[in-house]
Amino acid sequence: TEPDTSAPQQTAPASSTQPDTAANRAELCKQLSSNISLLQSKQPVVTGGNGKQTVMSDNARETQLATARAQQAQYCASTGS
């Protein structure tokens, strides 16, 4: 089966972890940077699945932003961003 890529703003489940390679880290850092930009913008962020979508609350947005920044600090320290 192919991974579901229809909702790029959602984080991947732990069961789909990828090998820790330079290419995978670069892709992760690119995605984290994109997520951080989106979360920092005033644009509404829509989440959900199974046909039920909701706009992310400010509290959820702050939580996701903090998580993305922590992951970026952990995995992308050498990118100089």
N, CA, C and O atoms as a MOPAC input file, in Angstrom:
PM7 MOZYME 1SCF
protein

 N      0.83600 1    -1.18900 1     0.00000 1
 C      0.00000 1     0.00000 1     0.00000 1
 C      0.87500 1     1.24400 1     0.00000 1
 O      2.00800 1     1.22600 1     0.48000 1
 N      0.33600 1     2.31200 1    -0.54000 1
 C      1.07700 1     3.55500 1    -0.60000 1
 C      0.72000 1     4.42500 1     0.60300 1
 O     -0.41400 1     4.38500 1     1.07900 1
 N      1.67800 1     5.21100 1     1.09700 1
 C      1.37000 1     6.11100 1     2.21600 1
 C      0.39300 1     7.19700 1     1.77600 1
 O      0.40600 1     7.61800 1     0.61900 1
 N     -0.44500 1     7.64500 1     2.69300 1
 C     -1.41100 1     8.68700 1     2.40900 1
 C     -0.71800 1    10.03500 1     2.49800 1
 O     -0.30800 1    10.44900 1     3.58200 1
 N     -0.58200 1    10.72400 1     1.37200 1
 C      0.09100 1    12.01000 1     1.35900 1
 C     -0.88400 1    13.14900 1     1.12900 1
 O     -0.46900 1    14.24500 1     0.75200 1
 N     -2.18100 1    12.91300 1     1.35000 1
 C     -3.18400 1    13.93000 1     1.07900 1
 C     -3.19800 1    15.04400 1     2.11900 1
 O     -3.76100 1    16.10600 1     1.85500 1
 N     -2.60200 1    14.84200 1     3.28500 1
 C     -2.60300 1    15.85600 1     4.33800 1
 C     -1.18300 1    16.10900 1     4.83500 1
 O     -0.80700 1    15.60700 1     5.89500 1
 N     -0.38400 1    16.88100 1     4.08700 1
 C      1.02200 1    17.05700 1     4.44500 1
 C      1.24500 1    17.79400 1     5.75000 1
 O      2.33800 1    17.71900 1     6.31100 1
 N      0.23300 1    18.51300 1     6.25700 1
 C      0.43800 1    19.23200 1     7.50800 1
 C      0.36100 1    18.32900 1     8.72400 1
 O      0.67300 1    18.75500 1     9.83600 1
 N     -0.05100 1    17.08900 1     8.52400 1
 C     -0.12800 1    16.16300 1     9.64800 1
 C      1.18000 1    15.39400 1     9.77200 1
 O      1.81800 1    15.07100 1     8.77000 1
 N      1.57200 1    15.10400 1    11.00900 1
 C      2.81000 1    14.36200 1    11.21300 1
 C      2.56300 1    12.88200 1    10.93900 1
 O      1.45400 1    12.38200 1    11.12500 1
 N      3.58500 1    12.20600 1    10.50600 1
 C      3.47100 1    10.79000 1    10.19300 1
 C      3.36600 1     9.96800 1    11.47300 1
 O      3.98600 1    10.31500 1    12.47900 1
 N      2.59700 1     8.89200 1    11.45300 1
 C      2.51900 1     8.03900 1    12.63100 1
 C      3.86300 1     7.37100 1    12.92100 1
 O      4.66500 1     7.16800 1    12.00900 1
 N      4.10600 1     7.03500 1    14.16700 1
 C      5.37700 1     6.45400 1    14.57200 1
 C      5.67200 1     5.14700 1    13.84600 1
 O      6.83600 1     4.77700 1    13.68900 1
 N      4.65000 1     4.45600 1    13.40900 1
 C      4.83700 1     3.17100 1    12.74300 1
 C      5.49200 1     3.32300 1    11.36600 1
 O      5.94500 1     2.33300 1    10.79100 1
 N      5.54700 1     4.53000 1    10.84000 1
 C      6.14100 1     4.73000 1     9.51800 1
 C      7.48800 1     5.44000 1     9.60900 1
 O      7.84600 1     6.20200 1     8.71100 1
 N      8.23700 1     5.20100 1    10.68200 1
 C      9.54300 1     5.82200 1    10.82000 1
 C     10.46000 1     5.38600 1     9.68700 1
 O     10.39400 1     4.25500 1     9.20800 1
 N     11.30800 1     6.30600 1     9.27700 1
 C     12.22200 1     6.04000 1     8.17800 1
 C     13.63600 1     5.92900 1     8.71700 1
 O     13.93100 1     6.41600 1     9.80900 1
 N     14.51600 1     5.28500 1     7.95000 1
 C     15.91100 1     5.18900 1     8.38200 1
 C     16.51800 1     6.57600 1     8.55900 1
 O     16.15500 1     7.51300 1     7.84800 1
 N     17.43300 1     6.70400 1     9.50000 1
 C     18.07200 1     7.98700 1     9.78000 1
 C     19.21100 1     8.19600 1     8.78800 1
 O     20.36900 1     7.88700 1     9.06700 1
 N     18.85300 1     8.72300 1     7.63300 1
 C     19.84400 1     9.01200 1     6.59800 1
 C     19.87500 1    10.51000 1     6.34600 1
 O     18.95300 1    11.22500 1     6.73900 1
 N     20.91300 1    10.98500 1     5.70200 1
 C     21.03100 1    12.40900 1     5.39900 1
 C     19.86400 1    12.87500 1     4.53300 1
 O     19.32800 1    13.96200 1     4.74700 1
 N     19.47000 1    12.06100 1     3.55700 1
 C     18.36900 1    12.43500 1     2.66800 1
 C     17.05300 1    12.52400 1     3.43300 1
 O     16.27000 1    13.45000 1     3.22500 1
 N     16.81200 1    11.56100 1     4.31600 1
 C     15.57300 1    11.57300 1     5.09200 1
 C     15.54900 1    12.74700 1     6.06900 1
 O     14.50200 1    13.35800 1     6.28200 1
 N     16.69100 1    13.05800 1     6.65800 1
 C     16.75500 1    14.21800 1     7.55500 1
 C     16.49900 1    15.50200 1     6.78500 1
 O     15.79200 1    16.38600 1     7.26900 1
 N     17.06600 1    15.61100 1     5.59700 1
 C     16.85400 1    16.80800 1     4.77700 1
 C     15.37400 1    16.96600 1     4.43800 1
 O     14.84100 1    18.07400 1     4.49200 1
 N     14.71000 1    15.86700 1     4.09200 1
 C     13.28300 1    15.91200 1     3.77400 1
 C     12.47500 1    16.27600 1     5.01600 1
 O     11.54300 1    17.07600 1     4.93500 1
 N     12.82100 1    15.70000 1     6.15600 1
 C     12.13900 1    16.01500 1     7.40800 1
 C     12.30400 1    17.49900 1     7.74400 1
 O     11.33900 1    18.16400 1     8.11900 1
 N     13.52100 1    18.01100 1     7.61000 1
 C     13.77900 1    19.41100 1     7.92500 1
 C     13.00200 1    20.34200 1     6.99400 1
 O     12.50000 1    21.38200 1     7.42100 1
 N     12.90800 1    19.96000 1     5.72900 1
 C     12.13300 1    20.73600 1     4.76600 1
 C     10.66500 1    20.76500 1     5.17000 1
 O     10.02900 1    21.81900 1     5.13000 1
 N     10.12200 1    19.61000 1     5.56100 1
 C      8.72500 1    19.51400 1     5.98000 1
 C      8.49900 1    20.30500 1     7.26900 1
 O      7.50100 1    21.01500 1     7.38900 1
 N      9.41600 1    20.19100 1     8.23300 1
 C      9.28200 1    20.93300 1     9.48900 1
 C      9.29900 1    22.43300 1     9.23600 1
 O      8.51400 1    23.17100 1     9.83100 1
 N     10.17500 1    22.88500 1     8.37100 1
 C     10.25700 1    24.30500 1     8.04500 1
 C      8.95200 1    24.78800 1     7.42300 1
 O      8.46400 1    25.87000 1     7.74700 1
 N      8.39500 1    23.98100 1     6.53300 1
 C      7.11200 1    24.30900 1     5.90400 1
 C      5.99600 1    24.36000 1     6.94500 1
 O      5.16900 1    25.27200 1     6.93500 1
 N      5.97700 1    23.37300 1     7.84400 1
 C      4.94800 1    23.33400 1     8.89300 1
 C      5.06000 1    24.55100 1     9.80700 1
 O      4.04700 1    25.15400 1    10.16300 1
 N      6.28200 1    24.91500 1    10.18800 1
 C      6.48900 1    26.06000 1    11.06500 1
 C      5.99900 1    27.33600 1    10.38400 1
 O      5.33700 1    28.15900 1    11.01600 1
 N      6.31500 1    27.50400 1     9.11900 1
 C      5.86000 1    28.68300 1     8.38200 1
 C      4.33700 1    28.75400 1     8.35500 1
 O      3.75400 1    29.81700 1     8.56700 1
 N      3.70300 1    27.62300 1     8.09600 1
 C      2.24100 1    27.57400 1     8.06000 1
 C      1.64900 1    27.88600 1     9.42700 1
 O      0.69600 1    28.65700 1     9.53100 1
 N      2.20900 1    27.29000 1    10.47200 1
 C      1.69000 1    27.50200 1    11.82500 1
 C      1.90200 1    28.93700 1    12.30600 1
 O      1.10900 1    29.44200 1    13.10100 1
 N      2.95500 1    29.59600 1    11.83900 1
 C      3.22300 1    30.98100 1    12.22600 1
 C      2.36300 1    31.96900 1    11.44800 1
 O      2.19300 1    33.11000 1    11.87700 1
 N      1.82400 1    31.54900 1    10.31900 1
 C      1.00600 1    32.44200 1     9.50800 1
 C     -0.37100 1    32.60900 1    10.14100 1
 O     -0.72900 1    31.89500 1    11.07800 1
 N     -1.12200 1    33.54500 1     9.62300 1
 C     -2.48500 1    33.76800 1    10.11100 1
 C     -3.49300 1    32.89300 1     9.35600 1
 O     -4.69200 1    32.93100 1     9.63200 1
 N     -2.99500 1    32.11600 1     8.41400 1
 C     -3.84800 1    31.24500 1     7.60800 1
 C     -4.42900 1    30.13100 1     8.47600 1
 O     -3.70200 1    29.52200 1     9.26100 1
 N     -5.73300 1    29.85400 1     8.34700 1
 C     -6.32300 1    28.75100 1     9.11900 1
 C     -5.69800 1    27.40800 1     8.73300 1
 O     -5.41600 1    27.15700 1     7.56200 1
 N     -5.48900 1    26.56500 1     9.71800 1
 C     -4.94200 1    25.23500 1     9.48500 1
 C     -6.07300 1    24.23600 1     9.70300 1
 O     -6.65800 1    24.16800 1    10.78400 1
 N     -6.37200 1    23.46400 1     8.66000 1
 C     -7.45900 1    22.49000 1     8.73300 1
 C     -6.88000 1    21.11800 1     9.05100 1
 O     -5.91700 1    20.68100 1     8.42100 1
 N     -7.46900 1    20.44500 1    10.02600 1
 C     -7.02600 1    19.11200 1    10.41000 1
 C     -8.20400 1    18.16700 1    10.36400 1
 O     -9.35300 1    18.59000 1    10.23800 1
 N     -7.91400 1    16.89300 1    10.46700 1
 C     -8.98300 1    15.90600 1    10.53600 1
 C     -8.89400 1    14.88700 1     9.43000 1
 O     -8.10200 1    15.00400 1     8.49600 1
 N     -9.72200 1    13.89800 1     9.56600 1
 C     -9.78800 1    12.83100 1     8.58500 1
 C    -11.16000 1    12.20000 1     8.62700 1
 O    -12.04900 1    12.68300 1     9.32700 1
 N    -11.33500 1    11.13900 1     7.89300 1
 C    -12.61600 1    10.43000 1     7.84600 1
 C    -13.76500 1    11.35300 1     7.47500 1
 O    -14.87700 1    11.19100 1     7.97800 1
 N    -13.50600 1    12.32600 1     6.59500 1
 C    -14.54900 1    13.21500 1     6.13200 1
 C    -14.93100 1    14.30200 1     7.11800 1
 O    -15.85500 1    15.07100 1     6.85500 1
 N    -14.24500 1    14.38400 1     8.24300 1
 C    -14.56600 1    15.38600 1     9.26400 1
 C    -13.36900 1    16.30000 1     9.43100 1
 O    -12.33200 1    15.88400 1     9.94700 1
 N    -13.50900 1    17.55000 1     8.99600 1
 C    -12.40900 1    18.49300 1     9.08400 1
 C    -12.77500 1    19.63700 1    10.01200 1
 O    -13.91800 1    20.09400 1    10.04500 1
 N    -11.78000 1    20.09100 1    10.76600 1
 C    -11.98000 1    21.22100 1    11.67200 1
 C    -10.79100 1    22.16200 1    11.55100 1
 O     -9.69800 1    21.75600 1    11.15500 1
 N    -11.01600 1    23.41300 1    11.89400 1
 C     -9.93100 1    24.39200 1    11.91100 1
 C     -9.19600 1    24.25000 1    13.24000 1
 O     -9.81600 1    24.19900 1    14.30200 1
 N     -7.88100 1    24.18700 1    13.16700 1
 C     -7.06000 1    24.02100 1    14.36300 1
 C     -7.22400 1    25.22800 1    15.28600 1
 O     -7.16600 1    26.37200 1    14.83500 1
 N     -7.42600 1    24.97100 1    16.56600 1
 C     -7.55400 1    26.04800 1    17.55200 1
 C     -6.20500 1    26.71500 1    17.77900 1
 O     -5.16100 1    26.16900 1    17.41900 1
 N     -6.23700 1    27.89700 1    18.37900 1
 C     -4.99000 1    28.61000 1    18.67900 1
 C     -4.10600 1    27.79900 1    19.62200 1
 O     -2.88600 1    27.76700 1    19.46100 1
 N     -4.72300 1    27.14400 1    20.60900 1
 C     -3.94200 1    26.32400 1    21.55100 1
 C     -3.28100 1    25.15800 1    20.83800 1
 O     -2.10800 1    24.87000 1    21.07500 1
 N     -4.02100 1    24.48500 1    19.96700 1
 C     -3.46700 1    23.36000 1    19.21000 1
 C     -2.36000 1    23.83900 1    18.27700 1
 O     -1.34800 1    23.16100 1    18.09500 1
 N     -2.56300 1    24.99800 1    17.69700 1
 C     -1.55000 1    25.57300 1    16.79700 1
 C     -0.25700 1    25.83600 1    17.56400 1
 O      0.82800 1    25.51700 1    17.07800 1
 N     -0.36800 1    26.41900 1    18.76500 1
 C      0.81200 1    26.69100 1    19.58800 1
 C      1.52500 1    25.39700 1    19.97300 1
 O      2.75400 1    25.33400 1    19.96300 1
 N      0.75400 1    24.37000 1    20.31200 1
 C      1.33300 1    23.07300 1    20.67200 1
 C      2.07900 1    22.47200 1    19.48600 1
 O      3.20900 1    22.00700 1    19.63300 1
 N      1.45000 1    22.48000 1    18.31000 1
 C      2.08100 1    21.94000 1    17.11200 1
 C      3.33000 1    22.73200 1    16.74000 1
 O      4.33100 1    22.15800 1    16.31000 1
 N      3.26800 1    24.05800 1    16.90800 1
 C      4.41000 1    24.90500 1    16.59400 1
 C      5.58400 1    24.58400 1    17.51800 1
 O      6.72500 1    24.48200 1    17.06700 1
 N      5.30300 1    24.42500 1    18.80400 1
 C      6.35800 1    24.08100 1    19.76100 1
 C      6.96800 1    22.72300 1    19.43100 1
 O      8.18500 1    22.55200 1    19.49900 1
 N      6.12700 1    21.76100 1    19.07400 1
 C      6.61600 1    20.42900 1    18.71400 1
 C      7.49100 1    20.48700 1    17.46500 1
 O      8.56500 1    19.88600 1    17.42800 1
 N      7.03500 1    21.20700 1    16.45000 1
 C      7.80000 1    21.31700 1    15.20400 1
 C      9.14400 1    22.00000 1    15.44000 1
 O     10.16000 1    21.59300 1    14.87800 1
 N      9.14500 1    23.04200 1    16.27800 1
 C     10.40400 1    23.73400 1    16.58300 1
 C     11.36900 1    22.82300 1    17.34200 1
 O     12.57200 1    22.83000 1    17.08100 1
 N     10.83300 1    22.03900 1    18.28500 1
 C     11.67800 1    21.10600 1    19.04000 1
 C     12.27300 1    20.05000 1    18.11300 1
 O     13.45300 1    19.71700 1    18.22200 1
 N     11.45600 1    19.52300 1    17.20300 1
 C     11.95400 1    18.52900 1    16.25100 1
 C     12.99200 1    19.14300 1    15.32800 1
 O     13.99000 1    18.50200 1    14.99700 1
 N     12.76000 1    20.38300 1    14.91200 1
 C     13.71500 1    21.05200 1    14.03600 1
 C     15.04900 1    21.24800 1    14.76300 1
 O     16.11100 1    21.04800 1    14.17400 1
 N     14.99600 1    21.63700 1    16.03100 1
 C     16.22100 1    21.81900 1    16.81200 1
 C     16.96100 1    20.48000 1    16.97300 1
 O     18.19200 1    20.44000 1    16.95700 1
 N     16.21000 1    19.40100 1    17.12700 1
 C     16.81900 1    18.08700 1    17.32300 1
 C     17.41500 1    17.52400 1    16.03900 1
 O     18.53000 1    17.00300 1    16.04800 1
 N     16.68400 1    17.62400 1    14.94700 1
 C     17.09400 1    16.94700 1    13.70700 1
 C     17.77200 1    17.84500 1    12.68000 1
 O     18.41200 1    17.34500 1    11.75500 1
 N     17.64500 1    19.14600 1    12.82600 1
 C     18.10700 1    20.03600 1    11.76500 1
 C     19.16000 1    21.03900 1    12.23700 1
 O     19.36900 1    22.06700 1    11.59200 1
 N     19.82100 1    20.74900 1    13.35100 1
 C     20.77300 1    21.70200 1    13.93700 1
 C     21.90000 1    22.07200 1    12.97400 1
 O     22.43200 1    23.17900 1    13.04500 1
 N     22.26100 1    21.17100 1    12.08900 1
 C     23.40000 1    21.42200 1    11.20100 1
 C     23.01400 1    22.15100 1     9.91400 1
 O     23.87900 1    22.41600 1     9.07900 1
 N     21.72500 1    22.48100 1     9.73500 1
 C     21.28900 1    23.10900 1     8.48300 1
 C     21.47700 1    24.61400 1     8.48100 1
 O     21.37600 1    25.24200 1     7.42800 1
 N     21.75100 1    25.21300 1     9.64500 1
 C     21.98500 1    26.63500 1     9.72400 1
 C     20.76500 1    27.46800 1     9.42100 1
 O     20.89100 1    28.56300 1     8.87500 1
 N     19.57400 1    26.97600 1     9.76300 1
 C     18.35700 1    27.72800 1     9.46400 1
 C     17.94100 1    28.65600 1    10.55300 1
 O     16.93000 1    29.34600 1    10.42300 1

